[in-house]
Amino acid sequence: MSAKGSALKILHVDTGREMRGGQHQVLLLAKGLHDHGHENIVLARSGSPLFQAASGAGFETESAGWTAIFRNSRRVDLVHVHDARGHTLAAGAARCPIVVSRRVAFPVRQSLPSTWKYRRAARYLAVSRCVAAELSRAGIAEDKIDVIYDAVPDEVQPGIWDPRAPAVALASWDSQKGRDLVSAAAKLAGIEVNFSNDIPVSLRVASMFVYITRSEGLGSAALIAMAMGIPVVASRVGGLAEVFDDGTSGIHTDNTVEQIAAAMRKILQDGTLTALLIENARRLTTTRYSLHQLVSQTLTSYERALNG
């Protein structure tokens, strides 16, 4: 069967409680697949933002659970699982090939149940080379892993880079995120920071986007900033180290207060460099992180899964 040449019916499973980067990508992918003639069913946590968004977008939507996966998997071509809990449910319930997206950079748990679960998937879609390497270290055959980066929605509107505006950073209190480092670095650099829960809105006018984290599979918020024309300062860790080329389309930094502060000051003090970063980052999002790339590469993975 050819995933690109025939209309497919795909069951997407995501059990996340919040509408974070992964959930936005589920919805974006489903919309892209729909526009290419493929049918999508979305199983999400009942009442979650993804459930409401998928239903509002016109997709057949049900509450995610073992029974729903078992029943729906008998009338679709494949199941695409987008989170760890969904992977566990689908491993036992799905009655058709399973494709698993993995977005996190931490090591795969080593246990008998985990080993069984990971053997059930036909293919793995790693959000970065860093994540792919963790899958390989867990014993997943490299020929079953495809690296597929996130996409930036086509409707993202340009922002305005204003060196007088505050910097923007994630509002998360997750221990793996570096809010503490950003706060200390901004104080050292004398730069105001807006810790935001709505990145696209906050980046409409901003001096920079500062993405500091101790672990990251990719960092889709950085892609949004790049597409909007707001320069990015990001940790040189995990998949974030792959998002752009240091000094060409963004600035990478080690996770020290002094280096983060120096990178933030550089954005404001070197206007020529910052203009170059903005131009190159925008160009990168239209090629490497386009919806066309996401859909095309995902369909190729589906075809490999279906053809064994």
Backbone torsions as a table, in degrees:
resi	resn	phi	psi	omega
1	MET	NA	139.5	178.2
2	SER	-105.8	117.3	-178.9
3	ALA	-66.2	-29.2	-177.9
4	LYS	-85.0	-23.3	-175.7
5	GLY	-99.2	-13.6	-178.0
6	SER	-125.9	148.0	176.4
7	ALA	-70.7	130.7	-179.3
8	LEU	-110.3	158.2	170.0
9	LYS	-116.2	119.7	-173.7
10	ILE	-117.3	133.9	174.9
11	LEU	-101.3	112.4	178.4
12	HIS	-94.5	134.9	-179.6
13	VAL	-126.1	122.3	175.7
14	ASP	-146.6	122.3	-174.8
15	THR	-104.6	15.3	-178.1
16	GLY	-63.5	146.7	179.4
17	ARG	-82.3	-29.1	-174.0
18	GLU	-111.7	168.4	175.3
19	MET	-100.0	81.9	179.8
20	ARG	-101.9	-168.5	-175.8
21	GLY	-55.5	-42.3	-178.6
22	GLY	-63.5	-41.3	-179.8
23	GLN	-68.8	-38.2	175.7
24	HIS	-61.1	-37.1	-179.6
25	GLN	-71.1	-34.6	175.8
26	VAL	-58.6	-49.5	-177.7
27	LEU	-66.0	-41.3	179.3
28	LEU	-63.0	-44.3	179.1
29	LEU	-63.7	-44.5	-179.7
30	ALA	-60.1	-41.8	178.4
31	LYS	-64.5	-42.6	179.4
32	GLY	-64.5	-41.8	178.0
33	LEU	-65.1	-40.5	177.6
34	HIS	-59.8	-43.0	-179.8
35	ASP	-65.4	-19.8	177.2
36	HIS	-96.8	12.0	173.6
37	GLY	92.0	12.3	-178.1
38	HIS	-104.2	146.1	-178.2
39	GLU	-92.7	139.1	-176.6
40	ASN	-128.5	135.6	170.8
41	ILE	-117.5	135.2	-177.6
42	VAL	-115.1	122.8	171.5
43	LEU	-105.3	119.2	-178.4
44	ALA	-137.5	166.7	177.8
45	ARG	-61.3	130.0	-177.4
46	SER	-57.0	128.6	178.9
47	GLY	82.0	-4.4	-179.5
48	SER	-71.9	161.5	177.3
49	PRO	-57.6	-36.8	178.5
50	LEU	-66.5	-42.1	177.7
51	PHE	-56.2	-47.7	-177.9
52	GLN	-67.5	-40.3	-178.6
53	ALA	-68.6	-41.8	-180.0
54	ALA	-66.0	-42.7	177.6
55	SER	-63.4	-43.0	179.3
56	GLY	-64.8	-27.3	178.9
57	ALA	-82.7	-1.6	176.2
58	GLY	95.4	6.2	179.5
59	PHE	-81.9	145.8	170.3
60	GLU	-63.2	122.3	-171.5
61	THR	-131.3	134.7	177.4
62	GLU	-136.8	164.0	176.0
63	SER	-70.7	132.1	-177.7
64	ALA	-73.4	133.3	178.4
65	GLY	-175.9	169.0	-177.5
66	TRP	-57.2	-46.8	-176.9
67	THR	-64.3	-43.1	-179.2
68	ALA	-64.7	-39.0	177.8
69	ILE	-66.2	-46.0	-179.7
70	PHE	-58.6	-47.9	-176.0
71	ARG	-68.2	-47.3	-176.4
72	ASN	-74.4	-28.9	-178.6
73	SER	-67.7	-14.3	178.5
74	ARG	-84.5	-5.7	179.5
75	ARG	-126.6	18.0	176.3
76	VAL	-125.6	170.2	178.8
77	ASP	-83.3	-36.6	178.6
78	LEU	-157.9	162.2	176.9
79	VAL	-109.0	126.6	176.4
80	HIS	-110.1	110.4	-177.8
81	VAL	-95.4	135.7	-173.1
82	HIS	-116.0	0.6	177.5
83	ASP	-150.4	168.1	-171.5
84	ALA	-65.7	-44.8	-179.2
85	ARG	-65.4	-39.9	177.2
86	GLY	-62.3	-35.6	177.3
87	HIS	-62.2	-44.2	179.5
88	THR	-61.8	-44.8	179.8
89	LEU	-63.8	-46.3	-176.8
90	ALA	-67.8	-32.1	-179.8
91	ALA	-59.2	-33.8	-180.0
92	GLY	-94.8	-25.7	-170.7
93	ALA	-103.4	-28.9	-171.5
94	ALA	-67.8	141.2	178.5
95	ARG	-117.9	30.0	176.2
96	CYS	-154.6	173.3	-178.0
97	PRO	-57.0	144.5	-179.6
98	ILE	-113.5	133.1	171.3
99	VAL	-116.2	133.0	-175.0
100	VAL	-118.9	124.5	170.7
101	SER	-88.4	133.8	175.9
102	ARG	-123.1	127.5	-171.9
103	ARG	-115.5	-9.7	-173.1
104	VAL	-101.5	150.6	-174.2
105	ALA	-97.0	-5.1	-178.6
106	PHE	-78.8	158.1	-174.5
107	PRO	-60.8	149.6	175.6
108	VAL	-71.6	134.3	-179.9
109	ARG	-62.1	136.3	-179.8
110	GLN	-103.3	104.8	176.8
111	SER	-158.8	166.1	180.0
112	LEU	-62.6	-45.7	177.2
113	PRO	-61.2	-39.5	-179.8
114	SER	-66.1	-42.3	178.8
115	THR	-60.9	-43.1	177.9
116	TRP	-61.9	-45.5	-177.9
117	LYS	-61.0	-44.2	-176.3
118	TYR	-72.0	-22.6	176.8
119	ARG	-76.6	-17.1	-176.4
120	ARG	-75.3	-22.2	-175.1
121	ALA	-81.1	140.7	176.9
122	ALA	-77.5	-34.7	179.2
123	ARG	-150.6	158.0	175.2
124	TYR	-120.6	133.4	177.7
125	LEU	-108.4	102.3	-178.7
126	ALA	-88.4	136.1	-175.2
127	VAL	-76.8	-8.5	177.7
128	SER	-161.2	168.2	176.2
129	ARG	-65.4	-33.2	177.4
130	CYS	-59.7	-46.3	179.1
131	VAL	-66.9	-39.1	177.1
132	ALA	-59.7	-39.1	179.5
133	ALA	-64.4	-37.6	177.6
134	GLU	-66.1	-37.9	176.6
135	LEU	-64.2	-42.0	178.5
136	SER	-62.4	-41.7	179.4
137	ARG	-64.0	-24.9	179.2
138	ALA	-83.7	-0.7	177.0
139	GLY	100.1	4.8	176.4
140	ILE	-74.7	129.6	179.9
141	ALA	-61.0	134.4	-176.9
142	GLU	-61.1	-28.1	-178.9
143	ASP	-78.1	1.5	173.6
144	LYS	-105.4	4.4	-175.6
145	ILE	-114.7	129.6	173.4
146	ASP	-118.6	134.5	175.3
147	VAL	-91.6	117.3	-179.9
148	ILE	-131.3	111.5	-178.8
149	TYR	-73.1	158.0	174.4
150	ASP	-63.1	164.8	177.1
151	ALA	-116.7	155.6	173.2
152	VAL	-97.6	129.7	178.9
153	PRO	-58.4	141.6	-179.1
154	ASP	-62.5	-26.6	-174.8
155	GLU	-84.6	2.1	177.8
156	VAL	-60.1	127.8	-177.3
157	GLN	-93.3	144.5	178.7
158	PRO	-60.8	144.5	172.7
159	GLY	-98.9	-176.6	178.4
160	ILE	-117.3	121.2	174.8
161	TRP	-81.1	119.6	179.8
162	ASP	-132.0	109.8	-178.2
163	PRO	-62.7	-13.8	178.3
164	ARG	-88.6	-11.8	-178.4
165	ALA	-81.8	162.4	177.5
166	PRO	-65.1	155.5	166.7
167	ALA	-74.0	157.3	179.1
168	VAL	-119.3	139.5	177.6
169	ALA	-143.5	162.7	179.0
170	LEU	-66.4	141.6	-179.3
171	ALA	-84.0	-2.6	-173.2
172	SER	-57.6	140.5	172.8
173	TRP	-101.1	11.2	175.5
174	ASP	-53.8	133.2	-176.6
175	SER	-62.4	-23.4	179.1
176	GLN	-80.0	-19.4	177.4
177	LYS	-83.5	154.1	-171.4
178	GLY	-102.6	43.9	-179.7
179	ARG	-58.2	-38.2	179.7
180	ASP	-63.2	-40.0	179.0
181	LEU	-68.6	-40.5	178.7
182	VAL	-62.8	-44.0	179.8
183	SER	-59.6	-47.1	-178.5
184	ALA	-67.3	-39.9	-179.5
185	ALA	-67.6	-40.8	179.5
186	ALA	-64.1	-38.8	177.5
187	LYS	-63.8	-42.9	179.2
188	LEU	-64.6	-38.6	-177.8
189	ALA	-83.6	-12.0	-178.1
190	GLY	72.0	37.5	-176.6
191	ILE	-120.7	132.7	178.2
192	GLU	-75.0	141.3	179.8
193	VAL	-124.8	134.4	173.1
194	ASN	-102.4	108.1	176.7
195	PHE	-83.4	112.0	-166.4
196	SER	-114.9	145.2	170.5
197	ASN	-98.1	-4.8	179.7
198	ASP	-132.9	82.4	-173.0
199	ILE	-58.9	-49.1	-178.9
200	PRO	-57.7	-37.4	179.3
201	VAL	-70.3	-45.1	-177.4
202	SER	-67.5	-26.2	-178.9
203	LEU	-85.9	4.6	177.9
204	ARG	-60.4	-36.1	171.9
205	VAL	-140.1	116.0	-176.5
206	ALA	-157.8	156.7	177.3
207	SER	-87.3	-26.7	-179.1
208	MET	-175.3	164.4	171.0
209	PHE	-115.0	124.5	-176.8
210	VAL	-110.9	112.9	-176.1
211	TYR	-115.8	95.0	-179.0
212	ILE	-111.9	127.4	-177.1
213	THR	-152.4	157.0	179.5
214	ARG	-94.5	-14.4	177.2
215	SER	-156.4	136.0	-178.0
216	GLU	-157.6	129.5	176.6
217	GLY	-70.8	-42.1	175.4
218	LEU	-150.1	-68.4	-178.9
219	GLY	110.6	68.9	-174.9
220	SER	-65.4	-25.1	178.0
221	ALA	-63.9	-33.1	176.9
222	ALA	-64.8	-35.5	178.2
223	LEU	-64.4	-39.3	178.4
224	ILE	-61.5	-46.3	179.4
225	ALA	-60.7	-43.8	179.9
226	MET	-61.1	-43.0	179.8
227	ALA	-66.6	-30.7	-179.0
228	MET	-82.6	-7.2	179.0
229	GLY	84.4	26.9	177.1
230	ILE	-108.5	123.5	-176.5
231	PRO	-63.2	146.4	-173.8
232	VAL	-115.7	133.1	167.3
233	VAL	-111.1	124.4	-174.0
234	ALA	-141.1	153.7	177.1
235	SER	-64.1	143.6	175.5
236	ARG	-87.6	64.9	-178.3
237	VAL	-137.3	151.0	172.6
238	GLY	47.9	-139.8	-179.2
239	GLY	-69.5	-21.1	177.3
240	LEU	-60.6	-29.3	178.9
241	ALA	-68.9	-14.2	179.6
242	GLU	-97.5	-15.1	-170.3
243	VAL	-63.0	-40.9	179.3
244	PHE	-146.9	168.9	177.3
245	ASP	-89.9	125.2	-176.8
246	ASP	-58.5	127.7	177.4
247	GLY	81.9	-4.4	180.0
248	THR	-114.6	-45.2	179.7
249	SER	-130.4	15.1	177.4
250	GLY	169.1	178.0	178.7
251	ILE	-123.0	122.3	173.8
252	HIS	-93.3	150.8	-179.5
253	THR	-144.6	151.0	169.0
254	ASP	-72.3	161.4	-176.2
255	ASN	-85.6	60.7	172.1
256	THR	-121.9	147.0	-178.1
257	VAL	-57.7	-41.8	-176.4
258	GLU	-65.6	-44.2	-178.0
259	GLN	-70.6	-37.5	177.8
260	ILE	-64.2	-44.3	179.5
261	ALA	-62.1	-40.7	179.8
262	ALA	-64.3	-39.7	179.1
263	ALA	-66.5	-39.5	178.6
264	MET	-64.7	-42.7	178.7
265	ARG	-63.9	-36.4	-178.4
266	LYS	-61.7	-39.4	178.3
267	ILE	-58.9	-39.0	-176.6
268	LEU	-83.9	-27.4	-172.8
269	GLN	-93.1	-22.2	-177.3
270	ASP	-117.6	85.0	-176.7
271	GLY	-63.4	-34.1	179.6
272	THR	-65.1	-46.3	178.2
273	LEU	-62.5	-44.5	-177.4
274	THR	-62.3	-40.5	177.3
275	ALA	-61.3	-38.5	178.0
276	LEU	-67.1	-42.4	178.1
277	LEU	-59.0	-44.8	-178.6
278	ILE	-62.7	-46.8	-178.5
279	GLU	-63.0	-47.0	-178.2
280	ASN	-67.7	-37.8	-179.9
281	ALA	-65.6	-42.1	177.9
282	ARG	-60.8	-43.5	-179.6
283	ARG	-62.7	-39.1	-178.8
284	LEU	-64.1	-39.4	-178.2
285	THR	-69.2	-24.2	179.3
286	THR	-82.5	-10.5	-179.9
287	THR	-112.7	-70.9	-174.6
288	ARG	-67.8	-32.0	-172.8
289	TYR	-115.5	33.4	179.9
290	SER	-85.1	156.2	176.1
291	LEU	-63.8	-35.5	177.2
292	HIS	-58.0	-44.6	178.9
293	GLN	-63.3	-44.7	-179.1
294	LEU	-59.2	-48.7	-177.7
295	VAL	-67.2	-46.7	-177.7
296	SER	-61.3	-45.7	-178.4
297	GLN	-70.5	-34.8	177.8
298	THR	-66.9	-41.1	177.6
299	LEU	-63.3	-35.9	175.9
300	THR	-62.8	-41.0	177.8
301	SER	-66.2	-40.4	176.7
302	TYR	-58.6	-44.5	-179.5
303	GLU	-60.6	-42.4	178.0
304	ARG	-63.6	-40.0	179.4
305	ALA	-65.5	-41.9	-177.4
306	LEU	-72.2	-29.5	-178.0
307	ASN	-94.8	1.4	177.3
308	GLY	73.6	NA	NA
